[in-house]
Amino acid sequence: MGVVYFKRFRMEYDLRKPLFPQPELPPGYQLLAWDERLLDAHAETKYRCFRWEMDANVFPCLGDMDGCRRLMAEIVLRGAFVPEATWLLEYRVPGERRAERCGTIQGVADGDTGSIQNVGVTPEHRGLGLGSALLWHSLAGFKRAGIERVHLEVTSDNTGACRLYERLGFQSTRVVYKASEVAFAEW
Ligand SMILES: CC(C)(COP(=O)(O)OP(=O)(O)OC[C@H]1O[C@@H](n2cnc3c(N)ncnc32)[C@H](O)[C@@H]1OP(=O)(O)O)[C@@H](O)C(=O)NCCC(=O)NCCS
């Protein structure tokens, strides 16, 4: 094992200004507000969003189903959990009763500062505006909860996500480094 440092941007959204325009959900998609019975569905969706992504190297728990369950339980059990900023996205397959969970976002807060945890959309559903919709609903939930500013962290190499956050009005305020243990083939 070796330690690798991942460069990450801390980005902030000022909720005292108006939110960016609410993105419309494409047909078939709906957002589910937080309900504790959805804890496992959030964890499983989080896993499918992140298992093959670079953030699963930064936070190995994201690449593991049990790790995602533990992470979700920790988020929800923290006194700082913000249910209003936590959403699950589902897609109803046309002509079928089955619904597929395809996106997740959670919020926590410390005083008047909120923090977005792991926004994710499963690979088959990306590029449709769903990530933007999850972010909008999470920010609107923080605002309803009286939060004035919200931050998130994004790995600097995750250029698509960085571009998305900037386009929506997040501003990069700081560079941070996250140490992570990584297994090397030959160390
Ligand atoms: C980042 C993410 C949530 C965006 O979701 P999305 O539903 O595709 O977002 P939207 O459709 O609203 O916006 C698409 C934008 O995201 C960018 N994007 C980032 N990663 C992408 C991907 N893998 N596929 C498609 N678009 C992606 C696109 O470049 C696009 O920006 P552009 O219009 O400037 O090109 C999604 O790609 C994802 O879950 N990625 C893996 C998990 C992750 O890295 N999450 C961020 C943690 S900080």
The ligand as a MOL file (V3000), in Angstrom:
LIG
                    3D

  0  0  0     0  0            999 V3000
M  V30 BEGIN CTAB
M  V30 COUNTS 48 50 0 0 0
M  V30 BEGIN ATOM
M  V30 1 C -21.1020 14.7780 -12.1120 0
M  V30 2 C -22.4720 14.1410 -12.3910 0
M  V30 3 C -23.2770 14.0740 -11.0960 0
M  V30 4 C -23.2100 14.9860 -13.4080 0
M  V30 5 O -24.4880 14.4160 -13.6170 0
M  V30 6 P -25.2640 14.6580 -14.9960 0
M  V30 7 O -26.6540 14.1740 -14.8010 0
M  V30 8 O -24.5210 14.1130 -16.1100 0
M  V30 9 O -25.2250 16.2440 -15.0180 0
M  V30 10 P -25.9720 17.2080 -16.0220 0
M  V30 11 O -26.5790 16.4400 -17.1340 0
M  V30 12 O -26.8330 18.1140 -15.2300 0
M  V30 13 O -24.7440 18.0500 -16.5360 0
M  V30 14 C -23.8330 17.4340 -17.4210 0
M  V30 15 C -22.5250 18.0790 -17.2390 0
M  V30 16 O -21.7580 17.2850 -16.3480 0
M  V30 17 C -20.5730 16.8810 -16.9890 0
M  V30 18 N -20.2430 15.5070 -16.6940 0
M  V30 19 C -19.3360 15.1620 -15.7770 0
M  V30 20 N -19.1370 13.8560 -15.7970 0
M  V30 21 C -19.9510 13.3500 -16.7710 0
M  V30 22 C -20.1890 12.0380 -17.2670 0
M  V30 23 N -19.4950 11.0040 -16.7880 0
M  V30 24 N -21.1370 11.8510 -18.2470 0
M  V30 25 C -21.8330 12.9120 -18.7360 0
M  V30 26 N -21.6300 14.1760 -18.3010 0
M  V30 27 C -20.6940 14.3890 -17.3240 0
M  V30 28 C -20.7790 17.0380 -18.4540 0
M  V30 29 O -19.5260 17.3700 -19.0220 0
M  V30 30 C -21.7830 18.1430 -18.5470 0
M  V30 31 O -21.1480 19.3780 -18.5800 0
M  V30 32 P -21.0870 20.1600 -19.9570 0
M  V30 33 O -22.5120 20.3900 -20.3540 0
M  V30 34 O -20.3450 21.3820 -19.5750 0
M  V30 35 O -20.3530 19.2590 -20.8770 0
M  V30 36 C -22.3220 12.7100 -12.9860 0
M  V30 37 O -21.4770 12.7810 -14.1060 0
M  V30 38 C -21.7400 11.6940 -12.0270 0
M  V30 39 O -22.4680 11.0770 -11.2550 0
M  V30 40 N -20.4300 11.4470 -12.0900 0
M  V30 41 C -19.7950 10.4130 -11.2800 0
M  V30 42 C -19.8160 10.7420 -9.8110 0
M  V30 43 C -19.1080 12.0540 -9.5480 0
M  V30 44 O -17.9720 12.2490 -9.9430 0
M  V30 45 N -19.8190 12.9520 -8.8430 0
M  V30 46 C -19.2910 14.2600 -8.4760 0
M  V30 47 C -18.6200 14.1760 -7.1570 0
M  V30 48 S -17.9370 15.7690 -6.6910 0
M  V30 END ATOM
M  V30 BEGIN BOND
M  V30 1 1 1 2
M  V30 2 1 2 3
M  V30 3 1 2 4
M  V30 4 1 2 36
M  V30 5 1 4 5
M  V30 6 1 5 6
M  V30 7 2 6 7
M  V30 8 1 6 8
M  V30 9 1 6 9
M  V30 10 1 9 10
M  V30 11 2 10 11
M  V30 12 1 10 12
M  V30 13 1 10 13
M  V30 14 1 13 14
M  V30 15 1 14 15
M  V30 16 1 15 16
M  V30 17 1 15 30
M  V30 18 1 16 17
M  V30 19 1 17 18
M  V30 20 1 17 28
M  V30 21 1 18 19
M  V30 22 1 18 27
M  V30 23 2 19 20
M  V30 24 1 20 21
M  V30 25 1 21 22
M  V30 26 2 21 27
M  V30 27 1 22 23
M  V30 28 2 22 24
M  V30 29 1 24 25
M  V30 30 2 25 26
M  V30 31 1 26 27
M  V30 32 1 28 29
M  V30 33 1 28 30
M  V30 34 1 30 31
M  V30 35 1 31 32
M  V30 36 2 32 33
M  V30 37 1 32 34
M  V30 38 1 32 35
M  V30 39 1 36 37
M  V30 40 1 36 38
M  V30 41 2 38 39
M  V30 42 1 38 40
M  V30 43 1 40 41
M  V30 44 1 41 42
M  V30 45 1 42 43
M  V30 46 2 43 44
M  V30 47 1 43 45
M  V30 48 1 45 46
M  V30 49 1 46 47
M  V30 50 1 47 48
M  V30 END BOND
M  V30 END CTAB
M  END
